[in-house]
Amino acid sequence: MTTKWSRVHDPHTSTDRLASIILTQGVWMLAAVLTLFFFGLYTVENYFIVSFIGLLIVLQVYAPTGEPPAWWSLVRLVTLAGYIIFGWIMYERINEVAVLV
């Protein structure tokens, strides 16, 4: 028997899954910034890397099974942009090390 409550808050619906992704990523990013500040390791690059790794984990946990919803292609584009920025950060860090040697 389905009730109004179970239909509205079904974790398998597309919009509930998107809301879960956004909420989980937001909590991850808040925990990341607090942890980085606590250990004195906060830089924009470190924050991005930790947040991006969290995004990759969250997307694996909440990845749709079967037919992906329409918003999933936008999530894939955000992920692609994250990989490009991550690659640029790694390029910069490698150049810093190469100059020091």
DAJO-V917240 format. One record per backbone hydrogen bond with DSSP energy under -0.5 kcal/mol. CO is the residue of the C=O (numbers start at 0). NH is the residue of the N-H. If there is no record, write none. Layout:
co: {CO	CO}
nh: {NH	NH}
//
This chain:
co: {2	3	4	6	8	9	12	13	14	15	16	17	18	19	20	21	22	23	24	25	26	27	28	29	30	31	32	33	34	35	35	36	42	43	44	45	46	47	48	49	50	51	52	53	54	55	56	57	68	69	70	71	72	73	74	75	76	77	78	79	80	81	82	83	84	85	86	87	88	89	90	91	92	93	94	95	96}
nh: {6	7	8	9	10	12	16	17	18	19	20	21	22	23	24	25	26	27	28	29	30	31	32	33	34	35	36	37	38	40	41	39	46	47	48	49	50	51	52	53	54	55	56	57	58	59	60	61	71	72	74	75	76	77	78	79	80	81	82	83	84	85	86	87	88	89	90	91	92	93	94	95	96	97	98	99	100}
//
